[in-house]
Amino acid sequence: MTDGTHEDLDRLLQSGGVRLGPAQRNRLGWLVEHYGAPMLDGFSEGRRNGVIVLREPPSGAAAELFYRSLTPGCAVVIPRSENPGFDFLKSKLTEFGTVGPCGADGPHEMWWGGIGWSKFLTAADTSTIRPRIVSCYPRGGDATAAFALRHSLERFDLACHIEPIETQLGERILCFEKAEFMVRMWNKYREPLLFVEAGAVLREAPLLPSFLGCDVALHKWNRWEMSARTLYLGRTQRAEMLLRAWQQLAASYPAIWEGYLLDQAWSLTSSQGPLDTVWLPRSYHSLKGDLGAMRATILHDQQTTTLELGPDPGFAGIVRTARRAGRTGSRDAFMVMTSKAETGGGIAVILRDVSASDAGAVAATVEAVTGAYAADCGGYGRLELSLCAWQDDVGAAREAAALARYRVLEIAPGQRIANDFFAIHASEHAAMTARHLFP
């Protein structure tokens, strides 16, 4: 982008009251470079390309009309995509990626998508950054699958590292063993890493994630369940944060299946910083029996089934809706901010009635809360902000806050939030505590 284009984009965002953090702004600029000039909220007749920035969720009929007006030359960016009001429109589009919030400077999740992957899949061949393919298999087990993967790599001239590792359960690799292997690869090599499960074969060079320049890329099975069979890590600090969070969770909960642990590592990392995530197309996670298996980039040696990837059916009810929309969801903290307060105590702010409220009011309240915490934390070392659509979500958020021994504040969209909001609450809480101790 030229300096003039950057200035035009900044003016457009400012005129629309859109606040983006640096990582989100960089991703939007990248999209403008590849798709064309941006516009706010609409679609001009005859326009065949460009970036459309949506600030308000359209109604069902409007979403359908908007979807029909798009072409593969258009990208859609939703800079306040944590709001579930956008979920219906997202369900009609191809989800490309998500960039997490960045404190008070960029206090929203940013979602980006469009009509199909064809534009990016064609352009990915021009990528000059090539990942190192890494994989592992149980020591003493059948190495045939690993040999098949290595053989499929030969015609693409990609660096690789495939090795046997010690396993506790014979021919089964546990999540913490895979995560520890990935940490070793991260420390050993300097290229981006693309983990591919042994037994898979490459049909095309897997250059899409490195072309897109993201922190992490993975596939969501059935659009919601994260799979660790194909996992890309760019050489970024945020990618390392996710990897180490995954390793720590896997070490702490070795009996829990890897998809859930990867999901929780993603949610934790995304809430604490602007994690730039790409949701890989099915061609990067094809299974035997898929209709599109012949056009796969990565074909895994597994039959098409959900049993292998999701052994816990109860997990679906917890995160399915939010993950299909590329967001953290009400049962996870939408955003985590920290301060240098010596007390180290935490406070959970629950923003209720999100679905029933105006999207602008929700966004403004999020900005007010994060801005107030940045201005005066009130002595709280950690803020966790949760967005709740329904009363059940409020209850779950309260339970999570209680387990963490956080103080809880429940607020509504549009509520006035002063810069001394947290200081006032801390003072009132201290006075209440004193009255209980010294009645």
N, C-alpha and C positions, 0 to 999 in steps of 0.2 A: 504494500500500500504506500502511496505517496503521502507526503506531509499534508497536502490538501485533502486527500481522502480521509486521513485520520481526523482532521479538523471537522470535516463534514459529518463524520460518524459521531464525534463527540457532541457536536451541536444538536444532532438528531436526538441522541439519548437525553441530553439536557432538556430539550424542549418537551420531551415526553415524560420527564421526571423519572427516568430509568437509572437506577444506581447499580453499577457493576464493579466488582473487584478487579484487580489487575489480570488475574488468570481468566476471568470471564470475559473481560474486554479483549484479551488476546485471542480467545477462541472466536469471539464475534468478528474481530478483524480478519482472522483467517478465513472465516466463512464468506465475508465480503470479497476477499481476494478471489475466491474460487467460484462464487455464485453471482456476484455483481452487487449493485447499489442496494442499500437497505431502505425500508420504508416502515412506518408505524401502522400496525393494526389493520391495514386494508390490502386490497388486491386490485390493481387497476386493470381494466379490460384490455386484453391484448398483450399484457406483460408476460413474458415467457421465462424470465429468470430474475434472480435477485434474492435478497434476504428479507423476510417479513418478521418483524418484531411484534409479538402480541402481548399487550398489557392486561387485557380483560378476557376472561373465559367466555367464549361464545355459547349461545343456547344450542340445544340439540339440532334444530333446523339450520341455524346459522353455521354451525360446525360442519354439517353435511354440505352446504353450499360452498363453504370455504375450501373444504377438502376437494370438491369436484373442480374447483378453479385452479388447483395447483398443477404444476408440471414437474418432471424430474429436474428441471433447471432452477427450481425454487427450494430454498431452505427456510424452515420455520424455527424461530428462536422464541422461547418463552422465558423471560428473565425473572419471573416470580413463580416458577413452576412447582414450588412446594404446596401451592394452593390446590386442593383436590378438585376444584371447579374446572381445572384444565384436563382432568383425567379422560373425559369422553373424547375430546379432540385428539389427545395423544393416542388413544386406542385405534384411531383410524389411520394414523401416520406411521411411518417407519421410524423407530427410535434410533438415533445415531449416538447420542451421548448426553452426559450430565456433568455440570461443573458445580461443585459444592459451594456453600456460602463462605464468606471471608470476613467474619467479624462485622463491625459497624460500617466498614467501608463498602462492603458488598454483601449485605445481610439476606441474600436470597439464593435459592438454588436456581441454576439456569439449565434449561433443557433445550436440546436442538435435534431436529429431525427433518423429514422430508418424504418424498415419494420414491422409495426404493434405493438400493445401494449401487445401482449401475454406474453412476457418475464417479463414485469414489473407487469402486473395484477396478474400473478401467484406468484411472489415473494412478493407482497405487503402484503400478509397474515402474513408474518413474522415480520411486523413492530411492534416495541415495543412502539412507540409513538402513542397515540390514541387521536384523536381530540374530542373536545366537540361540539356536534351538537346543533346549536342555530337556532331559528326560531321565528317569531312573526305573529300575525294576528290581525285584527281590533277588538278593545274592543266593545262588544255589538253585534258583528256579529256571524255568524254560526261557532261554534268551532269544527264541525265535522271533517273538514280537518286536523286541528291541532291534534285532537285525533288519526286520522289515522296515522299521522307521528310518534307520540309518541309510538303508539302500534307497529309499524314496527321496532322501535329501540330496543324493549325489548329483542329480542333474540340475539342481538349483544353485550350486556353489555357495551354500550357506554353512557357516561355522556351526559346529554342534558339540555337545558334551552329553554322552549317554553312558550311564554307569550303573553297576549293580550296587545296592545298598543293603545293610543289615536290617532285618525286619523282625518284629516280635511275633508276628503271626504267620510265619512261613511265607506263602505266596501272596499274602495280602499286605499292601502298604497302608499304614495308618496315616491319618492327616498330619500328626505332628512329625512323622518321618518324612513326609513329602515337604512340609514347610521347612524343616531343618535342612533338607537337601537344597531347597531354593535359596535359603540364606547363605549357604556355602557357595552356591553359584554366583550369588550377588556379590559376595566378597572376593571371589576369584576373578571374575571377568568385568570388563568395563562397558561392553555393549548392552543394549536393551536385551532382555531375556524373554523368550517365548517358550513356556513349558508346554509340552505336548505329551499326553499319556502314551506310554509304551504300548505298542499294538496299533497305533494310528499310522496312517500313511499320508504323505503330502501329495496332492494332485496338482497344485499350483504353488508358486512361491508366496508365502504368507506375509506380504509386505503392507497390508492395510493398516495395522496399528502403528507401525513406524512412520508411514506416510502421514497419518493423521496427527502424529506428534503428541499423543496423550500420555497421561501418567500410567494408567492401567487399562487393559482391555480384556473383557471376558464375555461369555455368552450366557444369556438367561434362558434356561430350558423352559418352554411354555411361557416365555416372556416374564417369568417372575423368579425362577429358582436358579441361583448362581451355581455354575459348574466350574470345578477346578481342573477339568480335563484339558482345557485350552486356556492358558493364562499368560497375558503379556504384561511385563513390567518395564516401563521406560526408565531411563537413568535419571530419575528425579527424586528429590527429597520426599515428596508426597507418596511416590510409589514405594519407597523404602519404609515409610511409616505404615502403610497398609501391610506390607510383607511382615514386618516385625510384630504388628498387632495380631496378624493371623498366626504367627509362630507362638506368641504368648498364649493366645486363646486355645490353640491346639494342645500345648503343653499342659495347660490347666484343666482341660476337659477332653482327655484322650478318647473317651467313649462316644463322644458326639460326632456325627458324620460331618465330612469336610465341607459340604455345601452350606450348611447352616453356619459353621464357623467362618467361612469366607464371607458370607452375607453380613455377619456381625462385625467382622473386621472392616468391611467396606463402610457399613453404617457409622461405625465409630470414627474412622478416618475422615469420611466425608463431612461429618458434623463438626470436625475440628479444623478444617481447612479446605481450600478450593480444589479438592481432588478432581482432576479432569479424567472422567471415565468414558470409555467407548464401549457400547454394548454390541458386541460382534454379531454379524449376521449368521444365520444357520449354516452357511457354507463353511464356516470355520469350526463347526461342531456337528457335522453330519454323522449319522449313525447308519449302519447297515440296514437296509430296508426303507430308508428315506426316499421319497419320490425324487428329490434333487441330488441324490448321492453321486450321480455321474458328473455333476457340475461342482462337486465339493472342492474346496481348497484343502481342508483337513477332514479326512474320513476316519472315524474311530471304529475300532474293532468291537463294536457292541451292537446288539439288536435294538431297534427302536422301542424303548420302554421307559417308563418313569420309575420303575422299581429300583434300579441301580443308582439313580441319581437322587432319589428322595425317599429314604426309608421311613421318614417320620411324617405321616399324613397330617398330623396336627399342626405342623409348621406352616402349612398353606394358609390356615385361617389367621395367622398372626401377621404375615407380611405380604400376602399375595397381591392385594389391591394396590398398596403403595409401590411395590417393586415393579409391577406391570406399568406403572406410571413413572418409573425412574426416580422415585423419591424415597426419603428415609422413613416416613410414616409416623403416626402419632405415638406408637409404642416405643419409638426410639427418639432421642433428643434430636430435634431438627438442627440445632446449632449449639455448640459449646464454646464459651468464651472464658478466658482465665485472666486474672489480675495479679498484681504483686502484693496483695493484701497479706499481712502476716498471719491473720487468723486461720486462713485456709478453709474456712467453712464454705459450704456450697448452698446455692439457692436455685430452686426449680420454678420457672415461670411457665404456667400453663395457659395458653391462649385458646379459649373455648369457642364453640359455635362458628368454626371457620367455614364450614360448608354453607351455612345459612346467612352469611354476611357478605357484604360487598367486597370484591377482591381488592379494590383500592384501599378500603379501610383496614383489611387484614395486613396488606403490605405496609401501610403507614404505621400500624401498631408495631409490627416487627422492627421497622426502622427506629421507632421511638424507643423501644425497649433496649435494643442493642446500643443505640446512641447514648441512652441514659447510663447504661452499665460502663461504657467506655469513658463517660464524663466523670462518674462518681460511682464506684463499685459498692459503696456502703460498707466496706470491710469484708465483703464476700469474695473468697478466692476463686470461685468458679460459678458460672451461670450456665444452666441448661434450659434452653427454650424449647418447649414442645407445642406443636400445633394439633389441636384436637377437633375433629369434625363432629363427633357425637359424644354423648355422656359416658358411654362405655369406654371411650378413649380417654376421657378425663380420669376415670377411675383407675385405668391401667397406668397412666402417667403418674398419678398420686402414689400408687403402690411402688412404682420404680423409685420415686423420689424418697419415699419412706425407707426403702431398703438401703439407699445411699446416705441416709440420715441428713437429707437436705431439708431446709425450710422451703415451704411451698407458697407460692402466690398464684391465684387464679384470676385472670383478667379477660376482658371481652374486646373484640375488635372495635375500634373507635374510641376506646377509653383514653382519657388524657393521661399521658405519661410525662411527668416533668423530669428535668435533668437530675434532680435530687431524689428521684423515685426510690432508689435502693437505700440511700442514706436514711430517708424517712422511715422506710420499713424496718431497717435495722434498729433505729431509735425506738420505734413503737414496740418491737419485739423485746428489746432490752428492758423497757419500762414494764411490759407485761410479765416478764420473767422475774423482775424485782418484786412485783406485787405478790407473786406466788410464793417467793422465798421469804418475804417480810410483810405478811398481811397486817 
